[in-house]
Amino acid sequence: MGVTLVAVFLFLLGASATCSTDVRTRVDCGFVGITQAQCQTMGCCWSPVNEAETTDTPWCFYQSETVLVNITVLAHYPDGKLGGQKLNIRGANCTLSWGSSIPMIKVATNIWGVNLTCPTGVIQLKTLLNAQWQIGANSFISTTGVKNGYVADVYPWFQTQTGSWGVVIKNLWSPQLNNSRSLVIYTPPSYNENTLKVVKNVLVMQDGQNLFDPSTSFGGTAWMCQDTVDSLVQQGSMEEIMIIGVYNTANRINEYTYSVDPEYGGGEGDLYLDFLEQTVMPWVEDRYRMDTGVSNLGIMGSSLGALISCYAGWTRSHYYGRAGCMSTSFWWNNEDFNNVILVNDSSPVPQELIYLDSGGQPAGDGDDYEETCRVRDHMEALGYVLNQDLWYFWDKGAQHNEYYWGKRFWVPMTDLYPIQTIVPHAPTMAPFFGEAY
């Protein structure tokens, strides 16, 4: 009977020599109820019966040459918000399925865990609170090059669909510029629900009064950044971010320009950037649950606000890892960003991510189309790769105003803050000995 069964499953797999005939060496692949087609699509072996248990239940198992790794997934969520419910996971790869749950085990205060045996590659999963799915994107976890026993941390949330925003201080004094201004801050949907999660993605934006509130925005039209980000996060199209909106002042032209234009003056941009680094960011860091590094800290603006943002990203890449520049006033001072800054500082180290866009037409209609194209081309000549660390979007015919910047705000968000893959790390707590799936 054993010879016949071996022949059957080898026939079904095209007589693959990588499917072990020794039941003692087989490792389950897939999930309970997996079909033959699903099993083989995953690159696993299929037997119509389970010889190890001498039952008629089919068996899906990894090929003998598959490299497997044991990892632990830890879900961090406040005990006080569980309401007596338990956490479990669903997903793809390993022994996960989107159709049935694997229970997690309570391993410490606010922490639930599950052990998984996975092939090298990327697995997807989502945490559930009983039957309620976590909000936002799937968790993508890389198992390539990971050691046995490594840990992947996830911070799910289940209730809150939208973030929160508001003016948090009205007169933040700038010793660098001898003036004061307001800050408006947006915190992401998970911030008030999962208080164990620390915000890592932070975006500093210029012209803060134009970002969220039509009553304070120029011309009565706000970008409505909160609506765009909330929607993209819910769809799983971007990472959560915190936005720090810095209001402009009557000295806007001076503060948003780093050189003197022969017609408009200006030139206090470096003092303004010192204000952001030395005053604004420390003030926010002292009051908010954030821990952003260079790679996750961005700066962004439009028009002259984009000019100072692009300049900051290029000349202060030790501080900012991402720069979003919408309808940038690259015409400033005879296009000296392109002709001087990109020449004298030919390539920032480390090399940051840059987003450029414009509206207008090739013939030019006031939205910096031609100047932006020249900067894009120059950056490519310096080694940037389009759609890899440099993005450009042309909103054909769009005008130079808040309505169009808000309308296309989704583009830089998905380019600069896409969903990131979690890389497991060495454990920082004693392992638990729950069942491995």
N, C-alpha and C positions, 0 to 999 in steps of 0.2 A: 504493500500500500504506500509506504514512504517513497519508493522509487517512482510510482505512478504520480504522486502528488508533486514531486520535484519536477517531473517531466511536464506536468500541466502548467506550473507557474513559469518555468523557463520558456515554454512555448508562448505563453501570453506576453512575455517580455522580449521576445525575439531572441531567446537563448542567450541573454546577457550574462557574461561570466562574472559580473560584479555583484550579482544577487547571491548571497550566501546560502548554502544548503544546510549549514550548521545552525539550528535554531537557537543555540546558546549564545551566538554572537550577534543576533539580530537586535536592532533598536527600533522601537515603534516610530513610524512616520505618520504625520497627518493627525486626524482627529476621529473621535467615535462616529461611526456612520459614514466614513469616507467611501466614495465609490472608486471603482477601478480606474476610471478615466481621470478623476481628480488625483488619485495616487500617482499615476504615471505622468501626469502633467507636472507634478512636483519633482519628477526625476527619481521617484522611489520605486521599490519592488512590490509586487502584488502576488499574493497567494490566495486562492479561493477558500482555503481553510487555514486554521491556526494549528499547525502541527505541534507546537509547544504545549498547547492546552487540549489537544485532540478534540477540537470542536469544529463545527461547520461554519464558524464565524470567520469571514475573510480577514486577511492580515496584510497590512501595508507597513513596510519597513524600509529603512535606509539601505542604499547600496553599500556594500562592504568597504568601498574606498572613500565614502563620504566622511569628511572631517567634521566631527561633532564637538561641541563645547557646552559645558554646563554653566549657565548664568543664573543669577537671581535678579528678579525684577522687584523693586521696592516701591510701593505707592505711598506717598506721604499726603495725609489728609487729616484735618483736626477731628479728634474723637468726638468732641462736643457737637459736631454737625452731622454725625452719622445717623442720629435718630434711631439707634438700635439696629440699624441695617449693617450689612457686610459688603465688602468689596470683592469683586471677581473680575476676571479678564476674558476677552475674546480677541481673536486676531487671525493672522495667517502665518504659515510656516511653523516650525517646531511641531508641537501637538495641538496647536491652537486652531480654532474654527470661529468664523463669524456667526455661526448658527447656534453654538452652545457655549456655555461658560465654564471656566475652570475657577474653582474657589481660591481666594487668597487666604493666608493665615495671618492672624494678628501676631506680630513678632515683637512689638515694642509700642510704647505710647505714640500714637499718631502714625504708626507705620504698619503696613500690611505687605506680605511677601509671597512670592511663588517661585519655585525652582523650575527652570526649563532646560531641556536638552535640545540644542539647535544646531543645524548645519551652519557653516560659515556663510556669511552674506548679510542681508538686511531683513529683519523681521518687522512686522507691523502688529500693533495691538492697541486696544482701547480698554480703559478701566470702566467698570460699571458699579454703581451703587445699587445693589440688588439688580433690578432690571433696567435702571436708568443709566443711559450712556453718558460718558463724559462729554463735555462740550468742546468743540474745536477739532483740530487735526488729529489723525492717528499718531501714535508714538512710533517713530521709526528708530530701531535699535540695530546698530552694526555689531555683528559677531565675528567679523574678520580680524584675525590677529589678536583676539581676546583670550586671556587665560581662563582656565576653569576656576569657577568660584567668583569671578568678577561680578560687579553689581551695576545695574542700570536703574536710575532713579526717575520716577515720573511724579508729577504734581497735578493730579486731575482736579477739575471742578465740575459741578453738575447742575447748579441752579441759576447762576448769573449769566445772562445773555449779553449784557452791555457793560461798558466801562463807566467810569465817573470822571467828571471834569469840573473845574471851578478855579476862580482866581484865589490864590493861596496867600498872596501878600501884595499890597498895593504900593508900597514905597520901599522897595529894596534899594538901599543906597549903594552907589558905585564909587568907591574911592579912586578908581582908575579914570573915571569920566566926570566926576563931581556932579552927578545927577542921580535921580532915582526913577524907578519904573515898577510896573506890576509884572507878576508871573502868573500864568495860567497853566495848570497841570492836568493831564489826562492820565488816569491809571486804568489798566486793562481789566476785563471782566473778572478774572480770577482773583484780583488783588484783595478784595474785601471778603471773599468766601474762603479761599485757601490761604490762610495767613502764614502757612509754612513756606510758601513759594516766594522766592526773592526775584525781583525784576532784573533781568540781565540786559535786555534790549532797551536802550534809551535813545530818544531822538530829540535834539535841541532844535527848535524852529524859531525863525525870525518873524517879526510882525505878528506877535502873539495875539493881538486883539482881533485879527482877521480869521482865526482858525476855527473857532467853535460857536461864536455868538454873533448873530446878525446885528444885535443892538449896539455892539461895539465895533463892528467891522466897517472898513472903508466902503462907502456907497451902500451900506446896509446888506451886503451879500457876504456871508461867511463861507469858508471852505467846507465846514461841517465835517472836519476830520474824524470826529467821534463816530459818525454814522458809517463812514467808509471803513475804518479800522474794525469796528464791531462786526460789520457784515463779513469782512474778509476772514476774521478770526473764527466766526461761527461756521463759515464754509470750509475751514481748514486750509485756507489759501495763503496765510502768512502767520508768522510768530506773533505772540502778544508783545506789545511795546508800551513803554511810558513815553508820553510827549511832554516836553517842557517848552511851553510857549513864552517867549520873552518879548514883552511889549516893546514897540519902537518909541522914540521920543521925537521932539521937535528937531533934534540934532541927527535925524535918521541918515541923511546923505553923508555926513562926516563919519558916523559910526559904521556904516555899511560899505565904506570904501577904504582901501589900503594905500592908495596913492592919490596924488593931487591931479585932478582933471583941469586943463587950462580954462575951461568955461565954467565948471560947476564947483571947483574947489575940492573939499573932502580930505581924506587921508588919515582918519583916526581909527581905522579898522583894527589895527593890532592892539590898540588900547581896549577896544570893544571885546576882542577875543580874549584878552587878559581878564576882563571882567567876567566873561562866561566861565573861564577856567578857575579863576581865583576866588570869585564871589558867588556866582550863581550855583555852580555844581556843588561846592561844599555846603551851601545852605540847603539844597535839596537832599543831598546824601545824609545830612544829619537828621532829616525828618521823614524819610521814606525808606521802605524796605527795598533797597536796590544794591546791586553789586555788579556794575558794568565794567567790562574791560575795554581796551582799545578796539578790539575787533567788533564789539557790539554797540559802541557809542557812535551815533551819527549826528550830523548837522545838516540843516536843510532850510531852504528859503526860496523866494521867487523874486525876480527882477534884481534890484540891488541886494536884497536879502539873499538871493542865490549867488551873487557875485562874492559876498563875504563868506558864504558857506563853501563855495568851491575853493576859494583862496585858503580857508581854514583847513579843508580836507587835504589840499595839496601841500601846504607849507607846515602843517602841524599834524602830520600823519602819525606822530608818536602819541597823539591824544585822541584823534578821531579816526575811526576805521571805515566810515561810510559818509559819503557826501551826496546830497540830493540838490540838484541845481535846475530849477524850473524857470524857463524864459529868462535866462541869465543876461544881465546887462553887460555882456562881454564887449560892448562898444566903448565902455568907460576908458578914458584917458588913451585914446587912439589904440584901443584893443590891446592894452598892455598886459592883460592876463595871458593872452596867446603869444604876444611878441616879446614879453619880458619874463614873466613869472615861469611859464613853461620852458623857457630857454635857460634861465639862470638856475632854476631848481628842476632839472630835467627829468627826474624820476624820484618820487617820494619813497622813503624807506621807513617803515614797511609800506608796501603798495596797497592803497585802500581801494574800496569799491566806490565807483562814481556813477551817478545817474545824471544824464543831461536830457533836456527836452526843449521844445519850442513849438509855438503855433506858427501862424503866418504862412507865407508863400515864398517860393524860391526868388521871386522878384523883390521880396522885402516889403513888409507892411507894418513894421514897428514891433514885431515880437522876436527879434534877434535870431531869425532863422539862419541867415548866412553866417553870422558870427559864431553861432553855436556849432554849425557844421565844420567850420574851420578849426575850432577847439577840439571837436571830436576827432577829426582827421589827424591833428597834431598829437593827441594822446595815443592814438593807434600807432603812429610812427614811433612813439617813444616806448612801445612795447605792450600797451594795453590791448586786450582782446575783447572785441565786441561780444556782448551777451555772456561774458565770463567774468570780467572785473570792470567792464565799462558797458553802460546801457545808454541807448539813445532812442527817444520816442518823438515822432513828429505828429503833432495834433493839427493836421492840415486845416488852415483857415482859422484856427482858434485865435482869439484876441488876447491882449495883454491885460487880464483882469482876474479878480478873485473867483468869478464864476467858473472860468475855464480851468484855473488851477485846482479848484476843488473838484471839478468834474473828472479830472484825470489823475487825482491824487492816488487812486488805486494802483496806478502803473508803478510809480517808484516804491510803493509799499511792497508789492509782490516781487519786485526786482531786488530791493535792498534787504528785505526781511523775509525770505522764503522759509519754509519749514526746514528745520535742521535735524540731522540724524544724531541720536544719542550714542555716545561711545562709552561702554561700561568701564568702570574703574575698579581698582583694588578695594576690597571691603574695608570699611572703617568700623564695623561692629561685628560681634561674634556671629558666625553663620547659624541659621536655624535649620532644623533637620526635617522639614516637611517633605511630603512626597514630591518626587521629581516627575514632571510631565514632559 
